[in-house]
Amino acid sequence: MPRIANRLNIEAPDYDALREKAERDVVQALDRVERLDDRVQLAAEIIQQADIEIATYADTRNELLASLYLHDLIEGAQLSQIAGVNKNGLRRLLGYAVYGSAARKTLPAYMSDADMNALAKQMNVRHIKKSPGKQLLEASLVIEEAKARRKAALPVFRRTALELVEKHDWAVHQVAAHTGQTNKLMSEHLKFARKARKS
């Protein structure tokens, strides 16, 4: 008989709509900037801000997922919806929280309630008791919106950087310095931009 998991009294947001709006807002903001040097700089700032938000909230989100799943025995499908990830994504994030991101391990596909509680104890998974569902939703919203903004800004950043190099005689190191990148990373971005142009 399959286990009957607990559920949170929280409704998952429409992440697709949130992502679309975040991407649209970024594209519109960047389209309004006429000067290429200003546009590439704004795109770089959007990417940097998104990276900071993702890094700030990712561990918290993963810890909340592990606490809710292993201690409170909340249904995995609902946690996926609240976090805005698919089933495989949830297993990967739970693996990060339990084993550490370097371990590249995921949780077993099927565990009993007792197995889940035992794993939490064995791996010292913290039990977060203060509004964990609300905290998970807040962290996930920040992360998913930041990822969408980053996704929208990245191709504009790369295309604009390439245009500065090819049509306006900027050196790679100039674009790198202007946008806060290393020369090596800027070269990688330009390589991706050339590849995208061919496809």
C-alpha positions as CSV (number, residue, x, y, z in Angstrom):
1,M,0.0,0.0,0.0
2,P,1.5,3.4,-1.0
3,R,2.2,5.9,1.8
4,I,-0.3,8.7,2.3
5,A,1.8,11.8,2.6
6,N,0.9,15.0,4.5
7,R,0.1,18.2,2.6
8,L,0.7,21.9,3.4
9,N,-2.2,24.3,3.4
10,I,-0.4,26.4,0.7
11,E,-1.3,27.0,-2.9
12,A,1.5,26.9,-5.4
13,P,1.8,30.1,-7.6
14,D,1.6,30.1,-11.4
15,Y,5.3,30.0,-12.0
16,D,5.0,29.9,-15.7
17,A,3.1,33.3,-15.6
18,L,5.6,34.7,-13.1
19,R,8.6,33.7,-15.2
20,E,7.0,35.0,-18.4
21,K,6.4,38.4,-16.8
22,A,9.9,38.6,-15.3
23,E,11.5,37.8,-18.7
24,R,9.2,40.2,-20.5
25,D,10.1,43.0,-18.1
26,V,13.8,42.5,-18.6
27,V,13.6,42.4,-22.4
28,Q,11.5,45.6,-22.4
29,A,13.9,47.4,-20.0
30,L,16.9,46.4,-22.1
31,D,15.2,47.3,-25.4
32,R,14.6,50.9,-24.0
33,V,18.4,51.4,-23.6
34,E,19.7,52.7,-27.0
35,R,23.4,53.0,-26.3
36,L,25.1,49.6,-26.6
37,D,27.6,50.2,-23.8
38,D,24.8,51.1,-21.4
39,R,22.7,48.1,-22.5
40,V,25.5,45.6,-22.0
41,Q,26.2,47.2,-18.6
42,L,22.5,47.0,-17.5
43,A,22.3,43.4,-18.8
44,A,25.4,42.5,-16.7
45,E,23.9,44.1,-13.6
46,I,20.6,42.2,-14.0
47,I,22.6,38.9,-14.3
48,Q,24.8,39.8,-11.3
49,Q,21.8,40.7,-9.2
50,A,20.0,37.5,-10.2
51,D,23.1,35.4,-9.3
52,I,23.2,37.1,-5.9
53,E,19.6,36.4,-5.2
54,I,19.8,32.7,-6.3
55,A,23.0,32.2,-4.2
56,T,21.4,33.9,-1.2
57,Y,18.3,31.8,-1.2
58,A,19.2,28.4,-2.7
59,D,20.6,26.7,0.4
60,T,17.7,28.0,2.5
61,R,15.2,26.6,0.0
62,N,17.0,23.2,-0.1
63,E,17.1,23.0,3.7
64,L,13.4,23.8,3.9
65,L,12.6,21.2,1.3
66,A,14.6,18.5,3.2
67,S,13.0,19.5,6.5
68,L,9.4,19.4,5.1
69,Y,10.0,16.1,3.2
70,L,12.0,14.1,5.7
71,H,10.7,15.4,9.0
72,D,7.2,16.6,8.3
73,L,6.6,13.9,5.5
74,I,5.1,16.4,3.1
75,E,4.1,15.1,-0.3
76,G,6.9,15.4,-2.8
77,A,4.5,16.4,-5.6
78,Q,3.2,19.4,-3.6
79,L,6.8,20.4,-2.6
80,S,7.7,20.4,-6.3
81,Q,4.8,22.6,-7.2
82,I,5.6,25.1,-4.3
83,A,9.3,25.2,-5.2
84,G,8.6,25.5,-9.0
85,V,10.6,22.5,-9.9
86,N,9.8,19.1,-11.5
87,K,10.0,15.7,-9.8
88,N,13.7,15.1,-10.8
89,G,14.6,18.7,-9.8
90,L,13.1,18.1,-6.4
91,R,15.1,14.9,-5.9
92,R,18.3,16.7,-7.0
93,L,17.7,19.6,-4.6
94,L,16.9,17.2,-1.7
95,G,20.1,15.4,-2.5
96,Y,22.0,18.7,-2.2
97,A,20.4,19.4,1.1
98,V,21.0,16.0,2.6
99,Y,24.4,14.9,1.1
100,G,25.9,18.2,-0.1
101,S,26.1,19.4,-3.6
102,A,29.5,17.8,-4.2
103,A,28.2,14.3,-3.5
104,R,26.0,14.2,-6.6
105,K,23.6,11.9,-4.8
106,T,19.8,11.8,-4.8
107,L,17.5,10.3,-2.3
108,P,16.1,6.8,-2.8
109,A,13.0,6.9,-5.1
110,Y,10.9,5.1,-2.5
111,M,11.2,5.4,1.3
112,S,8.8,4.6,4.1
113,D,7.9,7.4,6.7
114,A,10.2,5.6,9.2
115,D,13.1,5.5,6.6
116,M,12.6,9.2,5.9
117,N,12.8,10.2,9.6
118,A,15.8,7.9,10.1
119,L,17.6,9.5,7.1
120,A,17.0,12.9,8.5
121,K,18.4,11.9,11.9
122,Q,21.4,10.1,10.4
123,M,22.3,13.0,8.1
124,N,21.6,15.7,10.8
125,V,18.9,17.4,8.6
126,R,17.6,20.3,10.6
127,H,13.9,20.3,11.4
128,I,12.6,23.8,10.6
129,K,9.5,24.4,12.5
130,K,8.7,28.1,12.1
131,S,6.4,28.5,9.1
132,P,8.5,26.3,6.8
133,G,5.9,26.2,4.0
134,K,5.6,30.0,3.9
135,Q,9.4,30.3,4.0
136,L,9.8,27.8,1.2
137,L,7.3,29.7,-1.0
138,E,9.0,33.0,-0.4
139,A,12.5,31.6,-1.2
140,S,11.3,29.8,-4.2
141,L,9.6,32.9,-5.7
142,V,12.8,34.9,-5.3
143,I,14.8,32.1,-7.0
144,E,12.5,31.4,-9.9
145,E,12.0,35.1,-10.7
146,A,15.7,35.7,-10.5
147,K,16.4,32.7,-12.8
148,A,13.9,34.1,-15.3
149,R,15.5,37.5,-15.3
150,R,18.9,36.0,-15.8
151,K,17.6,33.8,-18.6
152,A,16.2,36.9,-20.4
153,A,19.2,39.1,-19.8
154,L,22.0,36.6,-20.8
155,P,21.4,36.4,-24.6
156,V,21.0,40.2,-24.8
157,F,24.3,40.7,-22.8
158,R,26.1,38.3,-25.1
159,R,24.7,39.7,-28.4
160,T,25.4,43.3,-27.3
161,A,28.9,42.5,-26.2
162,L,29.6,40.8,-29.5
163,E,28.3,43.8,-31.4
164,L,30.6,46.1,-29.4
165,V,33.6,43.9,-30.3
166,E,32.8,43.3,-34.0
167,K,31.2,46.6,-35.0
168,H,32.5,49.1,-32.6
169,D,36.1,47.9,-32.2
170,W,36.0,47.3,-28.5
171,A,38.7,44.9,-27.2
172,V,37.5,41.9,-25.2
173,H,39.3,43.3,-22.1
174,Q,37.4,46.6,-22.5
175,V,34.0,44.9,-22.5
176,A,35.1,42.7,-19.6
177,A,36.2,45.7,-17.5
178,H,33.0,47.6,-18.5
179,T,30.7,44.8,-17.3
180,G,32.7,43.5,-14.3
181,Q,33.7,40.2,-16.0
182,T,37.1,38.5,-16.2
183,N,38.7,38.4,-19.6
184,K,38.4,34.7,-19.7
185,L,34.7,34.7,-18.9
186,M,34.0,37.5,-21.4
187,S,35.7,35.4,-24.1
188,E,33.4,32.5,-23.2
189,H,30.3,34.8,-23.5
190,L,31.5,36.0,-26.9
191,K,32.0,32.4,-28.0
192,F,28.5,31.5,-27.0
193,A,27.1,34.6,-28.8
194,R,28.9,33.5,-32.1
195,K,27.5,30.0,-31.7
196,A,24.0,31.2,-31.1
197,R,24.2,33.5,-34.2
198,K,25.0,30.5,-36.4
199,S,22.2,28.3,-35.1
